[in-house]
Structures are given as structure tokens and as C-alpha cells.
Amino acid sequence: MTYSQRQLALVAEIQRGVSPDVSATTLSTLTAAFQEFNVKVDVVRSWAGPQVETIALRTRAGERLKTLRVALPDIALRLGAPGIRLNTRFVNHLVTIEIPRKTPSNVSLSDVLFTDAENEIPTQYSAVLPWTVGVGATGERIIADLAQAPHVLISGATGSGK
């Protein structure tokens, strides 16, 4: 009996669900809200994951984070979001905010397994036992080596797509 590799094309036919870009409407509304509430920040970069849109901000000279933190509930109301999460871990002098997507995307197996170029499996992972964990909050693939992590605990809220 010989082993034959499964047809991966069956998985690839599923429509991709995660859009990598933050909507232009969200960015324009967010920029207008920053100006209205006198929050002096610049949008540096943005990512869209399956559940949240992450936006990196750089505060201008003399601006305090307290101004941004106080304005976030009003900005969330303007965006129609239930809330905005502020992440103040300073990486390259940036802060990030996470805005829940109005329509969360489903993550299919093909979103994790294949690159966008001709449905090829990414080869940059040098794992002995590659394990596709999923898609992170910023839309990046998470592939781990099961040989290095034999004991795995996956936590999260019910219905969050673990």
C-alpha cells in the first residue's frame, strides 16, 4: 500500500475570507474624528484581521496619550463600534488601536495553508511537523512546529474561532 498526497485543490476552491486592507471608510472616519476631538496623531500603518482592524498611530510632539484615551469612547461611537481597544506597548514609538470589524470574516483552511500566489503552500516555514494554528489579529498566518510544542493549550472565548 502506497501513500498518495491528497488533492489540495479541493481546499483551495473555497473563497478567501480575510481582506488584508482596512476599509477606506474606516480610515477617513477615524481621521475626521481625530481632528474633531483635537487628538493630534498620525496614522502610520493599518492591518485588517478576521475580527479586528488594527491601526498604528504616532502621537505628535507634545500630545499626551490621555487625550487619545479620553476621546476613544466618542470615536467608537462615531465609528459605530462597540468599543476601541488601545494598546500602549511602545513599539517604534507607536501605539495601536483595535477596532472590531462590522462583519467579522471566517477563516478557512485555505486562508491558512496557501499563499495568494497560485495556491501554493508557503515554503519559508522550516518546521519538522508544521501545524497550521490559524490567522492572527493582524491577518498574518500562524504556523508552528508541533515537534517543539508537544503540549498545547489553546484558549479564547466561546465562538472566537479557536
Salt bridges, closest charged atoms under 4 A:
GLU36 OE1 - ARG78 NH2 2.37
ASP42 OD1 - ARG60 NH2 2.92
GLU98 OE1 - ARG85 NH1 2.83
ASP111 OD1 - ARG16 NE 3.59
ASP116 OD1 - ARG16 NH1 3.81
